[in-house]
Amino acid sequence: MAQVQLVESVKDRVSDAEWQMRVDLAAAYRLVAHFGWDDLIFTHISARVPDAPDQFLINPYGMMFDEITASSLVKVDHHGEPVLDTPYDVNPAGFIIHSAVHEARPEVGCVMHTHTAHGVAVSAQQDGLLPISQQAMFALTGLAYHDYEGVALREDEKARLVADLGRCKQMILRNHGLLTCGRTVADAFLTMYTLESACRIQILAQSGGTALTRVPEAASTNMGQQARQATKGKGSSLAWPGLLRRLDRIDPDYRN
């Protein structure tokens, strides 16, 4: 039977701040698998190392998301070189996408990219995300688009990707998938949760075969302010601890 290549604990080899970031990022990978957003080994989430901002953590290429632990995450610099010894490589397309955002957006601590069926389906629609749900309205407060250029392996695509992203925290990659970013892992994850939900709702609504009702323009103003009011100003920090509690009940070894 095939076995996961074991990785020794790095807890004593990194700072407390990096270890906490590793735990949060490993949790995000397990939660992506839990919600069914993974695509075997082929998508990626990254997190900037708090006390080494020119380095980031990303998944070991070849490991399934429900196998990833805090210690197995690969730490690389912005040239893609590993900073700690590891038996694993990094997905080259993942490096291009994530290094582009981390280099251009120093305030971003985490970047998520998915290939979910609903996300890709919406990315293939000419009109993109439609204002037909509350979830979509939250996403549309700052949503960018990037046209498909093939598998993201070319260094020169980085400039175009970050130019399209601008100051937004979420982007639809045409014919490809979804991308979100945030100050923390929690921010990026909850933003992805909303964007993915909006895409799933859209595809389900369209499958009904009847005309769709768009949110009235008058109701779409100040959605960002309404979101802050709904979460009492706590944003993603309101839901993230609950997600970790769920994960600790069902899949706690991500903390290793």
Secondary structure, DSSP 8 states (H G I E B T S, - for coil): ----------GGGS-HHHHHHHHHHHHHHHHHHHTT---TT--EEEEEETTEEEEEEE--BT--GGG--TTT-EEEETTS-BSS--S-B--HHHHHHHHHHHHH-TT--EEEEE--HHHHHHHTSTT-S-S-SHHHHHHTTSEEEE---SSS--TTHHHHHHHHHTT-SEEEETTTEEEEEESSHHHHHHHHHHHHHHHHHHHHHHTT-S------GGGGTTHHHHHHHHTTT-GGGGTHHHHHHHHHHH-GGGG-
